[in-house]
Amino acid sequence: MGTLGARGVPDQAQPDVAAVSDHAGERANAVNVADKPDIPSQAVQAFLAERYALAGELSELDGERDLNFRLTTPDGDRYVVKVAHPEERADVLDLQSATLSMLSKRTLGPSVYPRVIASKGQRELETLESETGSHAVRVVSYLPGTPIADVQKHHESMLISVGRVVGQMDMAMSEFCHPAMHRWLDWDSKHSFSIIRERINAIRNDADRSLIDDELGRLEASLLPLYSTLPMQIVHNDVNDYNLLVDETGQVSGIIDFGDMVHSYRVCDPAHALAYLLLSRPGWSAIARGFLGGYLTACPLTDQEVGAICDFVRLRLCLSVTMSAHQRLAAPDNEYLSISEKPAWEALRRFRGADGDELRAAVDAFTRDSGGKLGADEILHVRSEHLSATLSTSYQDPLHIVRGLGQFLIDIDGVEYLDCVNNVCHVGHCHSRVVRAAQEQIGTLNTNTRYLHSAIARYAKRLTDMLPPSLEVCFFVNSGSEANDLALRLARTHTGRNDMVVVDHAYHGHTQSLIEISPYKFNGRGGAGKPGFTHIAEFPDTFRGRYGRDDPDAGTKYAESVRACCNTAADQSLGIAGFISESMLGVGGQIVLPDGYLRACYEHARSAGGVCIADEVQVGFGRVGTHMWAFETQGVCPDIVTLGKPIGNGHPMAAVITTREIAGSFCNGMEYFNTFGGNPVSCRVGLAVLDVIESEGLMRNALNRGAQLKTGLAGLADQFGQIGDVRGLGLFLGVELVQGRDSLRPNAELASRVIEHLKTQRVLLSTDGPLNNVLKFKPPIAMTQDHADRFIGALGRALSDLC
């Protein structure tokens, strides 16, 4: 029988490869699934009558190694009869019986574990002789309930119940020991890497085999270093969705099949249970939150264990599909052996996308360090004491965000928010490909441009290949403000002039030189007013301005103010150095420029001897859907382009690309050196972002999702008169709120209330525009159709409640 031992004590687990040879003899004697006992049910019935005084109808049940039956007596009582393979070790069977006995004794209330039924001779094991040998027979109580695999919807209360019961089981087993617990088992996670490597060729499909090989490489790097430190104990080791039963209320009524018990990593049981709960199910993050919320209340884990859960989930899935392929060779007609194969493959592929990111975020929120050491109140206090009061926060009750993955931001409580406003994490928060590029490069080399490294050359070539041929010289900097500041220097050095023409309400950055050309800043609170060398062109707003969308010449008419500014500059000074404009106006309220506007503006500026600067800091890299760069929608080619925000998916980097002529003018003897601009890490990150945009088809996705959203927003505009205008391209959209239908009176109060209401629905949005009445929509461009539907639904509910 078993004995008590120390709970969760780390054990020096044998290295995976060495373990194979150490247990070669034991493996040779392991039960082959093709040799499952084949005994007529009549013989089993006679045996039960003789040894247990039990009679009734036998129905065969699925099983991997045992021959299993459900026995139903004439009185309606039910039992499970398990006939073991002749080579099954007696001590392993005793391990199972002893564990069930221990668990039953430690359970308060109705037991969720099978109870071992003693024979007439008061023995837990009896021996059945057959032509194939001697078979150990056990009879256990039959537990009512429905396998979770057959439950259509996993409600939160059910997930919490499953987690709590599995945690209670693991906590009870943590102090239990048995001589047979150190046996060899192919399904033991300690040996998964060697087993998969040994049997991977059973997977016939080349792409599938390559996927598993790639997964193993990643998992070996993350898990093998932990194997000597993770806590170990006896684990169930097969908490799958067919071994977990629930009653009609969704509460756990049974945990069955203790045949795979082994001494292994404590984290295996919650990881395996979670792996099977995820199969063919949507909402992975919600499943993880419910299950782990229940489990950790009953069986606390270390942060190291919680951090390893997702990797153990993936490892189990890899082992499952490999074992299914291998076992099918030995027992091609046994469908039970492949019952989870198809959904396991599907889950492995989903792990590589947004589902995997969301799952990792949900699991990570359960680590004790996920939110740092300070709560929201403490953080606000420290900010007030040690950070400038000019730093604002979003929302009346600021969010304490600890993780960002995919389309979501996750707060300290593990609540996920659909991010519809962050145009910096362009391809999704913490995209694995971008993160991996940064990690690999920062662990190899990070230096400056005075040394040769290939990444900057590859990145410069890649960027210029995506731009018009005349834009062929790159400067790499660290932020959009740096980029626009350098663009000003280039323009002024090239022309020998200082004056700039800008669009009203524009914002181009936070440096002094940029504040001086940003009406949004110098005409706003705390601003010093317009400098004499800055000339403000009329705001080209076809919703509120002089020329509306019904005027086909609105673009050229608005551009006339640029001509006037150029003339004023010529009268007052040497003339203009340049004209700078966003290709779509962000702070101005998500304004789409009228057709022909930039073409006419560029003609006026160039006729006046100035250069044309396209500020693509917010709108570049495929956000508009139809083109990589928003200036292309206007049919123009600027002299200087500035890139920022999305360029590094959150990594601080930016770029300026210009003509060879302008770059040559800048080579006037003064060296331009940027300590961090163009460093190897930034260039690798930039390349990874471009790779993701291309490989995942994100520009086309921006186009499709934008069309979907504009259709949904138009429907809301028909329903709610407070929506005065819906505008934008791709995933750069604005919704302008007014007092009522046919009114231009701005409704900033409603806009603010809508933002707060959306937050309660776990959707993040913000406002913009000179009148603070425009809902700005600039999400990561990996947004899915479901995400877009969720946003439209949430906005509709907010307007319905508030209007």
N, C-alpha and C positions, 0 to 999 in steps of 0.2 A: 504494500500500500504506500501512499505518498506521505511525505513529511513536510513540515513547515520550514521555510527558509527566508533569507533576507529579501525584501521586496525590491524589484527593479534594479538589482545590483549590476553594473556594467561587467560584462564577461569578456575575456580576451578571445573573441571569436576567431576561428582559424581563417586566414586569408582565403578568399574564395577559390583560387586555383589550387592551393595546397590541399584544401578540403577534399577535392575529388580523389586524389590518390590516397589520402589518409583513410577514406571510407570505401576503398575499392571493393573489399570483401563484402562489406555490408550491402553495397549497391548491387553486387552480383546476385545476392539473395533476395533482392527486393521483388515484390509481387508484380508480375506483368499483367497489365490491364486486359490483355487478350486471354488470360487464363482465369478469368472470373468463374467462380464455381457454377457448375451446371448440374443441378440436382432437381429431380422431379418434385413438383409441389406436393404430390401424394406422400412422398417419403418424408418431407418436412412436416406435413400434417400428422403423420403417425408418430414422429419423434416428439412433437409438441404434446400430443395426448399422453404419451408415455412419461415424459420427464416433467412436464409442467401442468398436466391435467387441464390443458387448454384445447378447445375444439372450435372450429369455425371456418369461414371462407378466407382463403389466401389470395391476395392480389399483389403481383410483383411490382416493386418500386424501382426507380432508377438508382444507380450506384456505380462508382468507379471501380472499386475492388471487391466489395462485399456483394453477396446475393441477398437482396432485401425484399421483405414481404410486409404487407399490412394484413394483420389478422383481425377479422371482425367476428366476434362470438355471437351465438344466438341471442344473447341478452343485449347486444348492441355495444358491448365494450370493445375497444380497439387497442391493438398493440403493434409494435414494430418488431419483426423478427430479422435478425442479422446473422447470416451464415458466412463465416470468414473463409478466406482461401486457406488451404492446408498449410501453406508456408508462412501465414501471418504469425508474427511472434506473440507468444502468450503474454510477455511482459508489456507489450504495446496495448493489447486488449485490456490488461489490468490497469494501465495508465488511464484509459478512457473511463473504465468503471469507477476507479478511485476518484477521478476528477468529478464525475457526475454526482457521486455520493457526497463529496465535499461541497459542491455548489448547492445541492439541495439543502444541506444542513445550514448553509449560510444565507439562505433566501428567506426573507420575511414575506409572508403572504403567499399567494399561489405561485408555484414554481414555474419558471419558463424553461426548465431543463428536463430532458427525459429522465424518468426514474427507472433504475435497473430492477427488473422483476426476478426474484429468486425462484429457483426450480423447486420441485417437491423435496429435493435433497438439500435445500437452502444454499445452493451454489449459484453464483452470478454467471458462471460459465459452465456450459455442458458441451460434451463432445458428440458430434454426429459422424458416424462412420459411413463412408460411401465408396464407390469404386475408385474415386479419384483421391481418396485419402481421408484423414481425420480433420473434421472441420469444427472449430469452436463456434458455439451458438450462444447468442445473447438475445434476451427478450427485454424490451424497454417499453415504457408507456408511450402511447400515441398522443401527440400534442395537437389540439385542434388549431385551425387558423389557415390563412391564405398566404402563400409565399409572396413576399414583397414584389418579386418579379412579375406577378400576375395582377398587381394593384396598379390601376391606370394613372392615378395622380398621387404624388407624394406630398401630402400636406405637411406643413411645418410641425404640427403636433406629433405626427407620426415619425418624422425625422428626429425630433428631439427624443421621443420614446426609444427609438432604435439606438441612438447614440448613448442614452443613459443606461440602457440594459447592457449593451456591449461593454461600456465602461465599468459597470458594476461587476460583470463577469471577469474582466481583466484585473480589476482591483482584487477580487477574491482569489484569483489564480496567482497573484503576484507573490504570495507567501507560501505557495504550494510547490513541493518538489517530488520527483518520482524517478527511480533509476532509469526508466525507459525514455525519459524526456530528451536525452542527448542522441537519439537515434538519427540515422540518415533519412532524409525525405527529399525527394526531387522538388517538392513544392515549398521547401524552406527557403526563405529569402536570402539566407546566408550563402546559398549555393546557386542563386538564380543566374548570375553572370556566366558561370561555367556551364550550367545546364543549357542555357540559351545558345551559347557559342557552340556547344557540342551538337545541338540539334537544329540549328538554324537552317541547314540545307533541306530540312523537311518542308520548309516553306518554298513552294515551287515558283511563285510569282517573283520575278526579279525586283520589281519596284517595292513589293511588300518586304522582301528580304533586305533590301537596301535601307528601307525605313527602320527596321529593327536594328540593323547594324549601326545606323546613325544614332538611334536612341541609346543603344548600349554605350557608345562612346561618351555621350553626354552624361549618362547616369553613372558610369564608372568614375568619371571625374568628380562628380558631386557626392556620391554615396560611399565609395570605398574608403576615403579618408575618415569617415565617421564610424566605420564598423567596429573599431576597437573601443569606442567610447559610448555608444548608444546603450541604454539600459536593456537588460535581457530578462526573460522569464518564460514560463510556459504560456503559450498562446494557442488559441483555437485554430488559427491559421487557415480557416476556410469560411469566414463570415460572409458568404455570398448571398445574393438575393433569393436563392432557393432554399437556403438554410435559415432564413429569418422569416418567422411567421407573425402575422398580425391578425387581430380580431376585427369585428365589423366596425369598431370605433377607430381603428387605425393604431391601436396600442399593441405593443409586442406581446405575443402570446407564447412564443417559443423560439429557442435557438437549438438547432439540431445538428447532427453529423459531426461528432467530435473525433472523427477518424484521422484527421491530419494534424493533431496536436503535436507540438514539438517545442523545444527550448530555443527561442529565437528573439528577435528584437521586439520589444514591447509595442513599438509603433506600428508593427505589422497589422495587428487586428483592426485598429481604426482606419489604416490606409486601405486594407483589403475591403473592408465594409464600404468605405467611400467609393472605391473603384467600381464596385458592382452597383451601388446606388446610382452612379452617374450614367450607366449604360442606357443608351437610347432615350435619355431624358433631357429636356431643355432646362435652363435655369440652374446651371452648375453652381454658381455662387450661392444661391439660396439653399441648395441641397447641402453644401458644405457648412454654411452657417447654422442650419438646423441641426445636422448630425453632430458636428463638433461642439456646438453649444450644449447638447445633451451629454456627450461623452466626457468632456472636460470637467463637468460638474461632479462626475462620479469617479473619474480616474485622471487626475492632473498629469500632464506631460511636461517635460522640459521644453524650453524654447528651441533647443536643438532638434528635439523630436518633432515638434510642430512644424519647424522649418523644413523637415525632411519628408513630411507626409505626401506632398504632391509627387516627389520623385519616387517614393515607394508605390504610389498609385500607378505611375507609369511603368515601373518595373514589373508590377503584378500583371498589368495588361500585356506587356511584352512576353512574359512567361506564359500567360494564358494562351495567346495565339500560337506561340511556338509549340507548347505541349499539345494543343489541339491538332496541329499539323503532324506532329510526331506520332501521337496516339492513333490518328486516323490510318496511319500505315499499318499498325498492328491490329486495329479493330475497326475496319472501314464501315461496318454496319451499326456501330454503337453511336447513335445520334446524341446520347447524353454527354459524351466526351467533347462534343463541339457545340454545346448549347449556347455558350457565350462568345463564340468565335467572331461572328459577324459584328455584333455591337462592340466588341472589344477593339476590332480594327477601326471601326468608326470613331470610337473614343480616342484612340491614339492619334488619329488625324485631326480631330477637333482640338486636341491638346496643343497643336502647333498654331492655332489661331486665337481669336479673341476669347473663345470659351476657356482655353487654358490660362490665358492672362487673368480672366475674371476669377477663375478658381483659385489661382495662386494668391490673388489679392484677398479673397475671402478667407483663405486659410491663414495667410500671413497676419491678418488682423487679430488672430488669437495669440500671437506671441506677446510676451510681456514688454518687449521693447518696440512694438509696432508703432506706438504713439509717442515715443520718447519718454522723458522723465517728467514732463510738465503737462498739467491739464490746461484747458482753454483759458480759465481764469488766470492761472499763473503766467501763461504765455502773454496774455493781454497786459498783465501788470509789468512784465519785463519789457515788453514793447514800449509801454508808456514811459518807463524809466530810462531805457537805453537806446531806443530807436526814435528817429524823427517823427514828429506828429504829422508830417506831410505824407507819410505812408498810410494809405487808406486800406480798409478791409471791405470785402463784399458782404452784404446782408446785415440786417439789424442784429441778428445773433450769428456772429461769424462761425464758419465751419472750421473744424479742426481736422484737416485732411492729413492722412498718414501714408496713403498709397495712391498711385495712379496706374491704371492698366487698361489698354485698349481704349474704348470710348468712355471709361468710367473713372471717377475719382472716388476714393473710399475714405470714410471718416474713421475716427478713433474707435467707434463702436462697430465697425465692419459694415456700415450702411453704404451702399454704392449709389452714386449719383451719375446720371447720364450727362456728360459734359457736352453742351451745345455751344460753347463760347470760346473754347481754348484753341486759337489758331496757331499756337506755338508747337504743340505736340501733334504735328501735321498728320503723321501716319498712325497715330494712336499712342497713348501714354505708354512709355517704357517698352516700346516694340522690341521683341527679343533680338531681332537681327541687328538693330541699331545699338542696343545695349551690348551685345556680344562683340561688335566691331570696336566699341570704345574700350571694353575690358581687355580684349586681345592686344590692342595697340598700346594702351597705357601700361601694360605689363611687359612691353617690349622696348618701346622708345617714345619719348616725348621731348622734343627739342624745338629749336627755332629754324627760321629759313636760311640762316647763314651756313647750315650744313645741308648737304644733299639728302633728300629722301624721296622715294618714288611716289608716295601718296599725294603730295601736292601737285606733282606733274600730272598724275592720272586724273586728279580732281579738276584741275584747271582745264585740261583737254575735254573732259566729260561735260563740264559746264558750257564752255564755249561752243561745243558741238550742238548744244541745245538752243543756242541763240543765233540771231542773224549774223551772217559772215563778218560784217564790219565790227562787231563787238568781239574782240579777240584777245584783250589784255586784262588779266585779273589782278585785283588786290584783295587779300584776305584779312579781315578784321574780326572783331568779337561781338558786335551788336549792330542792330539797325541804326542806332544813333551814330556809332563810329562810321558806318558806311556812308550815311548821308553827309556827315561832317567832311569826310574825305572827298565825296562827290563835289561839295562846294569848293574845296581847295583845288580840285582838278579843273573845274569850270573857271574859277577866278585866275588860276595860273595860266591856263590856255588862252584866255581872252584878254588878260591884263585889266579886267574890269571887276567891279565889286557888286553892282546892283543885281537883285534877283526879282523875278516875277513869280508870285505864288498865288494859289487859289484860296479864296476866303474860307475860314474855318479849318484850314489845313493844320496838321501836326506832323512834323518830320523828325522829332527826337528831342532829347533832354540836354544836349550840350548848349553852351551859350550861343554858339553860332547858329544852332538850329532853332532855339527859342526865338531868335531874332527874325527868322523866316516862317514862324508858325503862328498865324493869327489866333488859333485856338488857345495859345499860351499868352502871347503879348497883349491880346485884347481881352483876356480873361482875368479872373480874380488874381491880384498880386502882380499882374503884368505891367510892364513899363510903357506900353503902347508901341505903335509901329515905328521902327527906325526909318530914317530918311532913305536908306538904300534898298528898302523892301517895298515892293509895289504889289498891291492886292487886286487880283482879277475877280470878277463877279463869280459868285457861287453858281455852278451850272445845275440847278435843281429843277427838274421838269415837273415836280409835284407842286412846289410852292413858288417857284421863280417866275420871272416875266414870260418865259417861253416854255410852253408845256409840251407834252408828248404828241399832241395833235399837230404840232408845228414841225414839218419835215426839215426845216432849216434851223432848228433850235441849236444844234451843235455849233454851226458857224456863227450864229448870232451871239451866243455866249462867248465864243472865242474872240469876238471883236474887242472885248475888254482887255484881252491880253495884248492886242495891237496897241490899244490906248496906253497901257502901262509901259510898253516898249518906247512909245513916243515920249511919254513923260520922262522916262529915264534918260533918253537922248537929250532932252531939253535941260535936265538938271545936272547931268554928269556925263561921263564918257559913253553911257549906254549900258545895256544889260550884259551881265556875265552869262545868265541863263534863265531858263524857265523850268521849274520843278513842280511835278504833280504826281500824286498817286494815280495809278491806272484805273482804280475805282476808289471812291472817297470813303475812308473808314470812319474817322472821328466825325466827319461831316454828316454821317447818318446812313452809311451803306449805299452811297449814291452810285448808280450806274451812269457813266458819262453818255450824253446823247451822241448819236451817230455823227461822225465827222468832227467831233470837238477837238480831240488831240491832234488830228491831222492839220486842222486850221491853226491851232495854237503853236504847233511846231513850225509851221510855215512862217508865222509872224515872228517867232523868237529867232529863227535862223536868218530871216531877212534883216533883223536888227543886229546881227552879229553874235547872237548868244548861242549857247548849247542847250540841248534838251535832255533833262534828267527824268527818268521814269523811276519813281519810288515804288518798288514791288515788295517792300518789306512785309506787308500784310497779305498781298493777294497773289503772290507768285507760286510756282511749283504745282500747277495743275488745279488750283482751287476753283477756277472759273469753269472747269470741265471741258470746254471746247479747245482750249489752248494751254500750253505750259505757262505762258506769261500773259497777264491781263492786258498789257499794252498791245498784244497781237489782235485783240478783239476790236481795236480801233484802227487797225491797218497801218500802223506806224512803226518806225525803227528809231529808238532814241539814240543819243550820243553816249549816254552814261546810264547804266542800270544799277540800282542798289537792291540787294537781297538780304533778308534777315529772318527773324522769327522762325518760320517753318524749316529753314535751311538745315538745322541740326536737330529737329524734333525735340527741342528742349535743351540741347547742348549749346552753350554760348558761342556762336560763330555768325559771321556775316560775310558779304562779299560785295565788291564793286567791280563791274566789268565795263570797259570802255574801248574806244577806238585806239588804234596804234598811234594816230596823230596826236590825240589828246594825251595819251600816256607819254609820248615823246616830249611834249611840252613840259610835262611834270619833271622830266629828267634835267633839271636846271642846275645841278651841282649839289643840291640839298638832298641827302639820303632820306628815303622813307623806310623806316624799320618799325615793325610791330612785333613786340616780344612774343605774343601768343598767336597772332594772326597766322593762319596757315600751318599750324603745328600738326604733326602726324596724327594725333588723336582726332582733332577736328576734321581733318581731311578724310580719314577713314569713316568717321560718322557721316559726313556729307555724302560720301559715296554710297554708304549703306542706305541712307534716306532715298537717294535716287534709285537704287536697286529695288527698294520696296515699292516705290511709286510705280515703277515699270512692271515688276513681276506680279504685283497684286492688282494691276489694272485700276489704280486709284483715281486717275484723272477721269476715266470713263465713269467710275463709280460716283465721282463728284457731280458729273453731268446728270446721271440717272437719278441720284438722290435729290439733287436740286430740283429737277422736274417734278418728282414725286411731292416734294415739300411745297413747291409753288402751287401745285394743284390743290393740295390740302389747305394751304393758307388762303387760296382764292375761295374755297368753300366756306372757310370761317369768315372771310370778309363779306360774303353774301349773307351770312347769318348775323354778324355783329357789325352794326354801323360804326362802331368805334375804331374799326380798322380802316384807316384812310387810304393806305397805300401798301402794296406788297411789291418789293423790287429786289433785284439781285441777279447774279449769274452763278450757276453751279452751287457750291456750298458757301457763298458769300451773299447772305440775304438780310434784308431789313423789313421790319413791319412797323409802319408809322401809325401811332395811335392818336386819334382826334376826339373831340367832344361828341361828335355824332355824324351821321351820314350827311354828305355834302357840306361838311364843315371843315375849315382848315385850322380851327383853334386847337392848339396842341393839348394833349392830355398826358402830361408828365406824371401826374399823380397815379393814374391808372397803370401806366407803364411800370412804375415802381412797385405797385401792389401786385401786378402780374408776376413780376420777378420773384417776389416773396412767396406767392402762392405756388409757383412752379417748384420752388425749393421744397415745399412740403410734399410735393409729388416726386421728389428725388430727381428733378431735372434742373440743370444749371443754365442760366441765361443772364444777359446783362443789357443795359440800355446805352444809347449813344445819341449823337446828333446835337446840333446847337441848342435845341429846345428840350433835350433829355427825354424825348418821347418816342424814340425809335428802339424797338427790340432788335438787338443785333444777334445774328446767327452765323457763327463761324466755327463749326465743330471740327474735330479731326476728320479728314476726308475718307477714313475707312468706315464711316457710319453705314450701318446696314439698313435694309428696308424696314425691319422690325423697329430699329431705333427711331427711324423717321416717323413711323406710325405712332410710336410711343410719345414722341414730342408733340405731334399734331393733336393727339388725344388729350394730353396734359394741358396744352394751351387752350383747347376748346373748353375743358372743364374749368380752367381759371377764369376765362372770359364769362362763362355761364354763371359762375358764382359771384363775379364782381360787377357785372354790367346789369 
